[in-house]
């Protein structure tokens, strides 16, 4: 039987960990909120400032939960709109000949699983990771998939989550599962 331990929710300019508000902002824009949270929580990962907003959202949520050695922690995430927020920004950079300037720095984030890569790099994770695109958060599906990873011995823990971000609408719900 799996056990859900730590839980982090990020929405409405608040970061809540295990039902306790750990950060709150008055910012109405996600990018401002993310910068304020990064600074206030004293996170030390300079690559954070180069990430797209979806990666920042996933990274912030993961940082609230992941402590110590995470090399045997798998990642199982999902959302509805994939990397659409970044895809639009990239498309804007190539729309017209006059303003044609495709940015490799933006292009690299046109896959939703890149946010898992950012978390994996930060925590030296060497296990499984998967990012599903679903119509809505399906905790049963996520937990069943995670339980298989745990029982297979491929991971000791699984960080699971829903990280949805499009324009200024965002929500993260991330939790840790163990046997």
LINMOKA-V623501 format. One record per backbone hydrogen bond with DSSP energy under -1.0 kcal/mol. CO is the residue of the C=O (numbers start at 1). NH is the residue of the N-H. Records with the same first field share a line. If there is no record, write none. Layout:
CO=NH + NH
//
This chain:
3=178
6=176
7=18
8=174
9=16
10=172
11=14
13=25
14=11
15=22 + 23
16=9
17=20
20=17
23=15
29=33
30=34
31=35
32=36
33=37
34=38
35=39
36=40
37=41
38=43
39=42
45=48
46=49
47=50
48=51
52=56
53=57
54=58
55=59
56=60
57=61
58=62
59=63
60=64
62=65 + 66
70=73
71=126
72=156 + 157
74=159
75=130
76=161
77=132
78=163
79=134
81=84
83=87
84=88
85=89
86=90
87=91
88=92
89=93
91=94
93=101
103=107
104=108
106=109
107=110
111=114
112=115
113=117
114=118
115=119
116=120
117=121
118=122
119=123
120=125
121=124
128=75
130=77
132=79
138=142
139=143
140=144
141=145
142=146
143=147
144=148
145=149
146=150
147=151
148=152
149=154
157=74
158=177
159=76
160=175
161=78
162=173
164=171
166=169
169=166
171=164
172=10
173=162
174=8
175=160
176=5
177=158
178=3
//
